[in-house]
Amino acid sequence: MDFISAFMVNSTVQAITPILLAALAGCLCGRVGVFNIAMEGQLLIGAFCAVAGSHYTGSAALGVAAALVGTVVFSLILAYGATVFRGDAVVICIGMNLLAAGLTAYLLRQLFGVSGVFSDPNIAELAKIRISSIQSIPWLGWIVSRQTVLTYLCWALTAIVAYVLFRTPVGLRMRGVGEDPEAAQSMGVDVRRYRVVTVLVAGALTGLGGAQLSLGTVGIFSEGMSAGRGWIAVVAVMLGRDNPLLAALACVLFGIADALSVKLQSQGLPNQLTDIVPYVVTLAALVVSYRRKRDRRPASAEAAAA
Amino acid sequence: MSENTVTPRRAALRLPAVPMAILIGVVIGGLLVLVSGGNPFNAYWRILVGSLAPANWPDTLNWAVPLVGMTIAAAIPLRGGMVNLGGDGQLAIGGFVAAVLPVLLPQILPLPGPLLALVAILAAMLAAGLYAALAAFGEVRFGIPMLISSLLLSYPAIGLTSYFVGFPLRDTATGLSQTAMIPEGARLATISGPLNIGLLLILVVAGLVLYVDRRTVFGYELRMRGLNPRFTAYGGVKPGPQMLRTLFASGAIAGLVGAIIVLGSLYRFQDGALLTPGYTWSGLMAALLANGEPLGAMVAGLFFAALQTGGFAMQRETEIPRVLTMILQAIIILFLAIRHGVVRRA
C-alpha cells in the first residue's frame, strides 16, 4: 500500500461524493413516486451556484449555501410540475437538464465573461479537513482524513436518509405515498405535499453534490462539468431499488470504476478509452442486476408510475 | 382543456398550448436578456432576420437538415410511447462509419464514387440502427429501462469513435483528431451554397416516415402502443419485436444524419464535430413539442433550426450568447409539459 494508491483511494472517495448525494436524492424521489432523472442538471446548477456564490462572497460556506438555494429553487420546476400540474416527470426532467446546461452556459458568459471554463483566485475552495488523530495512521489516514466536509456529510446523510425512510413515521408515509398514493391519501397523508417537499429536499442534496463538484477539489466551473454523474446516480438508484444503502454501494462500485479508469490512464492508455470504463461498468452492473431479477415487473412500469 | 384529454394525439401541434408556450419562452428569455444588460427586442429582431431573411434561408435549411433528421429519430419511438436518449451515440457511430468506409473500402473493393457513398450511408444506418436496438434488447431481454440504457450506451460509442479518430485512424497529415478526407467522388453533391443532396435524403425520409405513420400497419400499431401499450399487446402486437424494430428505425435515421453531415459537409470525421451543435437534444425537444406526431415534430424541428440559426446572427450582432436559444427551447418544453402534460406513456 504505497503513497500513490492511498492518494488514489482518497480521490476516489472524493469522486463518489457528488454521485452519492445525487443518488440519495433519487432514492427519496423514487420512494415518493416521482421519477427524478434531472440530477444531471441539478448537479450542474449546484456547481454553478457554488462557484458564483464563492466568487462573490469569498467564502466557500456561502458558496455551498448558494448551491443549496439555487438547486432548491431550480427543483421547484419538478416539485410542482410533476405534482400540482400533473406534468410527465420524464419530460420535465429532460427539459430541466437542457435548461440547466443552457442557463449555466449563458450565465457563465454574461456574469463572468468567459466560455468553457471559469477559474478565478477569488473562488474559495472547500477546506480539506485534517483529523489529526486519524491522519497519523499510515494508509487509512490518507483516505479518511483530508476530505471536504461534504464528503463526510454525504455518508452521514446516507445513514440519515435510510433511517428516516425505514425507521420513522415520516418515512413510512413517504413510502406509502410512492407505493399507493390513493391509499395514502385516504389515510390522511397529503400526497402532493409529501412529494413537493421530498423533491425539494432531494434538490438540496443534489445541490450539495454540485458544490462538491465545483468547490471540492480546485474551485472551477466548466460547462457540462456534471459529465454524466447525474445519470450514473440514476443508475445507482435503479440498482439500489430506491434503497439508499444499496444505492451507496452502487456508488462505491462506480467510484472504483472511476479510479480504475484513472489508473489505466496513468498506465498510458488514451483517456478516450479510459473515460468509458465507468459507463461500461455501469452497463454491466445493470445487466447483471436485472438478469437476476427478470421475473419482476417490466422496468418501464417504474417510469409510468412517476 | 377537455379536447386534449379526449383526443390527445389527434392535433399535430396543439395550437392553443404551443404558441402560448413559445410566447412564455420568448418572454422569460427576453427578461433574461434584459437582466443581463442586453436589449431583448434587438436580440429577437436579430434572430428573426438571421434566420428568415431570404438571404439566410440556405443557412437555416442547412442547419435544419440534421436537426429535423434527429427530430424524426426522436419522434419515432416517442410515437409509441418510448424514449431514445442515445441519439448522440448513434449519431457518432453513423458519422464514424460513413467517414471510415469511403477511405478504407476502396483499398479492397474499388467502387465508383456514388456507389461508395450509398454503401457508406447504408452501412452507417445499419450500424447506428443496431446500436440503438441494443438498448431495446436490454429492455426486452433483461428489463433494463431503455430510457437510461440508451443514454448510457452513448458514452462508450462516443469514447470509442473518439479513440479511433485520435489514434489508429487519425489523419497524420493534420494535427487534429480527424480521419483522412473522403475521396471526392463519394461526397454528396452540392445543390447550392451550403446545401447538398442530404437535404433531399432527409425530405425522402420525412415523406417515408409520414407514410409509414399514416398508411401502414407498423405505423398504426406504433401509434396504438403510444395510446395504450397493454391494449396493443392484448390485440396481438408483440411488444418486444416492436420495440426492437422501432429503435432500429430511430437509430438508423440518427446514423443517416451522421452520414449526411460527414459525406455532405465535413468530408471527414472530426472528434466532437457531430455532437457539439446539440442536434440530438434539440431534436428530442422538437419531437416532444409535437408529442411524437411526425409532421408536427418536423415543423417544430424547422422552428428550432430557425431559432438556432438566428442565434448565430444574434451572437454576432449583439454579443448575447446564442445558448439563449437553448434556454428558450427548454422553457418551451417545460411549459408545455407542466401546463398541458405532454403525455408520454411507457
Interface residues (C-beta under 8 A of the other chain):
Chain A: I37 I77 Y80 G81 F85 R86 G87 D88 V90 V91 I92 I94 G95 M96 L98 L99 A101 G102 L103 A105 Y106 L107 R109 Q110 L111 S115 G228 W231 V234 V235 M238 P270 Q272 L273 D275 I276 Y279 V280 T282 L283 L286 V287 Y290 R291 K293 R294 R296 P298 A299 S300 A301 E302 A303 A304
Chain B: L32 S36 G37 V83 L85 G138 E139 F142 G143 I144 P145 M146 L147 I148 S149 L151 L152 L153 Y155 P156 G159 L160 S162 Y163 G166 F167 W281 L284 M285 L288 P321 V323 L324 M326 I327 Q329 A330 I331 I333 L334 A337 I338 R339 G341 V342 V343 R344 R345 A346
